[in-house]
Each structure stands twice: as structure tokens, then as C-alpha cells.
């Protein structure tokens, strides 16, 4: 009997694992949209698994149980995270996401829009409860009974939260109507001009009020303030890429948070920073540069940004000394 009982227990556990792994992409995607952090979302998913695996009785609906659990955990984490963000050094940006694991071909464009940097920053304006309700209802299409269960509020309260969330999102609505192909073509031209150091060509692709935003968290070189305007942004970007070439840094165009972006690496392939572009009306509206190493380590080994910056400065000084030296006759 004990052997049969053990086999049955092992089979049940294996079944739980299969169910959980099948739902993991959805759970991560919910948590990431609520938290704006890859690491915190992964931790929330892991905690959800622990609660699922130790539940005294199997839930009637694993999807409902797991979605509700990861949502509640994420709400609690977000509340404490917002306290920490009040002391954050410089501008705060979400952790960049190179690939959303949750796939729904019929809603691919909508899901990509909801994970964009612009959308996540709009979600930051919502209360934790409003944010969770909006994500579950508007992004993933949960019914109000499931939403109410997840956030431990009545259906009527959730409907009110949803209305407020939609109103807040609409008030600061980023425009996501740019066609995917159009965004990709514009991004290709943007990075070609950047690589070639063509200031005029780059400036033509930027909106007049383009913004360059940096997030180093005080742990890596970053802009001290947001830079605004096509001319200064184009000049700074091309100059910066030219300086990085002195230390053999390179970049690879990648999809970042469902839109165009790039991953920059040092000569040894370690991640220096990640850019995410917002494209609106055929122009680049915002360039967001994430250099905080804490927000990059999920992508791979991270470079020492300060060390790279120091090497760039030394190479520049050496070049200036070389130019000042009298030419040999």
C-alpha cells in the first residue's frame, strides 16, 4: 500500500508541476505588469509556486488560484517597492523586458502595447489595487468575479476601480497606434544613422520635443536630468556612440518591452545598458536608457559602467595628447 500511495503522491506532484509550468508565462506576465520589475516578478511567481505546492487541498481551478495568488503577492510587493522608489536616485524606469513569455497570437499587438515602457509608466500613476484590476481586466481579460477574488474586493468595488484606472490611463494616454512594421523600419534607420554618426539624419527621425531619459539609480553613469529637443539629443547620442567606439563597445538592435530598442555591450560581451524607443507618428518620441546594473543582470553578465566611462576618458585624453605632439619631420 505504501508503494502505491507513494506512486500516487509522486504522480500528483508531477501533475501540479505540469499545471504550474503551463501557467508560468501568464503568471510572470501579470506580475511584471503590476511590478515593472523582472526580478520582483520572478520572485512573486516563485512564491506563488510555494503556496500552490503547499496548499492543503488542490484548487478547483488552478488558473484562478494561481492568478489570484500572484496578483496578491505582487500588490504587497508593489506597496513596499513604492516606498523604496521615493528614495531612488534619479529617474526611475521599469526593468527592460526583452521577451514577454506569455503569447496569444490573436492579441499579440495589444499585449505588446501593455508592456511598453510608456504603458508601464502610466500604470505607475495608479494605486496598487487600480493597477492590479486594470492588468487583470483590461490586459488579460479576466471576468470581474475572478478579478474580485484576486484583489479581495467586491465585484462592484472592482468595477469602480476599473473605471478609475481607465480614466487615469486615458488622461495620460501614450499613443500606441504606430504600426509594428513602421516602428521596425524607423528603428532600423535610427540605429543606422547612429552607427554612422549622422547627426542630421538622426535628428530628422526625432520628434521636436523628443526626450532622452536615463536610469542609473546612482549605480552607473546616467544623465543627471532629462534632455529635451531633437538637436541636443541627436548630438549627444551620436557623440556618445562615437566615444563608446573608442573602447570597442557595440550594440545589437533588439525588441525591448514590445517595441524597438537595443542592448549595448562592452568588448567582452557584458551588458552596458539597454535602450527602449517610443515611436509616435513616425518619429522617435522618447529614448529611455537603463544603465542601473540591478536592472540588467537578468539579461546576462553586466559590465562595470564606471570602469568603462573611465577608460573612455583615458582614451580621449590620450588622443588629445597625441594630437598636441609636434609632428616629426
N, C-alpha and C positions, 0 to 999 in steps of 0.2 A: 504493500500500500504506500509506504513511504516513497518508494521509487516512482510510482505512478503520480503521487502527489507532487514530488519534485519536478517531474517532467511537465506536469500541467502548469506549475508555477513558472517554470522557465519559458514555456510557450506563451503564457500570458504576458510575461515581462517583455518577451521579444515582440509581441503584438503591440504593446504600449510604445515600444521604441519605434516601430514602423509607423504607427499613427503620428507620433510626435514629430518624427523626421519629415513626414509628408507635409505637416503643417508648419514646420520651422520657417520656411520662407515667408509665409504670411505673418507669423508672429514677429519676426525680425522687422518686417516692413512696417507693421503697426507701431512697434516700439521706436523705430528710428524716426518716424514722422512725428511722434509725440515728443521725443527727446532731442532730436537733432544731433545725436552722437552715436557713432558706430560702436565704440567701446561700451557705453552705457546700455545701448540696445542689446548687444550680445550678452551682457551680464543679466539683463532683465529676462531674456529668453532662457538662459541657464537656470535662473531662479524659478522660472515657470516650470521647467522640466522637473526640478526637485519637488515642487509642490504637487505636480501631476503624478510623479512616481511614488510619492508617499501618501497620496490620498487614500483614506480608509476604504472607499468604495469607488469602483470605476464610474466616471460620469456618464450620464445618459448620452450627452453629446460632447465628445472630446473637443470638437472645434469651438463650441460655445464656451466650455470650461477654460480651455487654453487661451482663447482670445480675451475673455474676461480677466483671467489671471494676469496675463502680460500687460493688459491695459492698467489694472490697478497698481501693479508694481511700477509701471512707467510713470503714472501720475505721482506716486510718492517720491520717486527719484527726481522728477522734474521740479517738484516743490523745493527740495533741498538744493538742486542744481541752480535754481534761480537766485538763491541766496548767495551762492558762490560767485555767480556771474556778476553780481553787483560790485564785487571787488576785482573783476577781471581787468587786466592791464590792456588798454587799447580797445579797438573794436573787436566784438565777439562775432564769429561766424560759425555756422554749423560745420561739423566734421564732414569732409568731402566723401561722397559715396561713388565709387567707380561703377558698381553694378548692383541694381536692385534685384535680390533673389526671387522676389515674387513676380511671376509672369502671368499675364492674362492678355493674350493677343487681341481680344476684342476691345480692351480698354488700355492698351499699351501707351497711347499718347496721353490719356488722362492721368495715368499713374505716373508717367514721367514728369508731367507738369506739377503734380502734387509733391514731388520730391525735389523740385528745383530749389536752388538757393533762395530765389525770390519768394517762393511759396513758404519755405521753412521760416524765413524771417518774418513773413506776415503772420504765420502761426505763433511766433513768439509774442505777438501782441495779445493773444488770447489767454484767458485764465487756464490753468491745467485742465479743469473739467470741460471748458468750452473746446479746448484743443482736442481732447480725447473724443468728445462727442462728434466733433467735425470730422476727425480722421476716420472713425468707425462708420459714421453715417454717410458722409459726402464722398469719401475716398473709396472705402471698401464696401459700401452698400449694405451695411448691416441694418436689419429692421430695428425699430425703436424698442421692442421688447428685449432684444439682445443687447442693445446699447444701454438700456436701463439697468440690466443685470450687471453689465461690465462696470459701470460707474457708480452703482449702488444708489441710484436715484429713481424717482418715479418716471413713467413714460411722459407725463405732462411736463415735468421739470426738464427732461431731456429735449423735448420739442422746443421749449423756450431757450435752452442752451444752444440748440442748433440754429435757431433764428438769430440769436445774438452773434454767434460765431460767423454765420454767413454775412451778417451786416458788417461786422468788423473787417472781414476779409474783403468784401466788396469796396469798403471805404478806402482801402489802401491797395486795391487790386493791381497786381502786376499783370501785364498783358502777355498772355501765353500763346497768342494766336499764330505766331511765326511757324511756318511750315518746317517740318524736320529737315527736308532736303535743302530748303533755303538756308536754314541755320548752319547745316554742314558745309554748304558751299561758301557762305560768308566766313565761317571759321577757317576754312582752308585758305582763303585769300588773306585773312588776318594773320595767320601764322606764317604764310609765305612772305608777306611784307615785313613781318617782324624779323624773320630769319635773314632777309636781305638788307635789313636796316633802312628800309624805305619809309622815311618819316611821312612824306606826303601821301604815299599810298596807304599807310596805316591810318593817317588822320582822316582820310576820305571814308573809311569804314566805321568811324566812331561817330556817335551822336554828338551834337554840340555840347550837351550837358553830361557827357559820359563821366562816370565816376570810377576811380581806382581805389579799392579798399583793401587794406592789409590786416591780417590777423596773425600776430606773432606771440601774443599772450605774455610778452616780456621775456620769452624764452628763445627767441630767434630774431634776426633783423626783420623789421617791418616798417611800413610807413607810419610816421607819427600822427598823421591826420589824413583824412580822405582827400584825394586830389581830384579836382573837377575841371573839365574842359578838354576838348579834343586836342588842342595844340600842346598843352603841357603833358597830357597823358601820353600822346604819341611820342613826344621827345623823350620822356622818362623811360618808357618801355623799350624803345629802340636802343637808347643809351645803356640801359641795364642789361639787355641781352648781349650787347657788344662787350660789356665788362665781364659777363659770365663766360664768354668765349675765351677769355684770357686764361681761364683755369679749366678749360675743356669740359665745361658743363654742357648738357644737351637737354632737349625736351622732346616729348612724344605727345602728339595730339591724341586725346582720349575723351570719351564721353564721361562727364562728371555731373552727377546729380541729374541725369536725364538730358543734359544739354552739352554744348561744346565746351571743351576745356583742354588742359594739358598737364602732364606730370613732368616736372623738371628734376634732373638727376645730376649728381657730381660725376667726375671721371670714373669713379668706381661703381657707378650704378645705384648709389644710395639716393633716397628721395630728398630733394632740397625743399621743394614746395609744390603746391598744386594751384592751378588757376581754374576758375569757373567763369564762363562768359554768359551774360544775359543778352539775348538778341531780341530787339523790338523794332518793328517797322523797317527791317532791312539794314539795321545798324547795330553795332555793339553799344549797349546802354551802360553796362557795368562790367568791370573786371574785378573779380574777387580773388585775392592771393592769400592762401593759407600757408603760413610758414611755421606755426606752432608745432614743434615735434610731437607733442602729445596727441595731435590730431592727424598725424601722418603715419604712425607706426603700424597701423593695420594694413597699410599699402606695401610695406617692406622695410628693410633697414633704412634708418634716417640719417642723413648727413648732419654734421655739425655746422649749422649756418654761420655762426660767428667765426669759425675757423676758415670757412670758405670766403667770407667777406674780408677777413684779414689777408688772405692770400691774394685776393683781387687787388686790394690796396697796395700790397707789396709789389705786385706785377706792374701796377700803374706807376709807382714810384721808380721802379727800375727802368721802365720805358721812358719816363721823363728824364732820368739821368743819362740814358743812352742818347737821347735827342740833344741834350746840352753839351755832350762831349765834343770837343773840336774834331773835325774830320781830319783824318790822316791824309797827307798829301803824298 
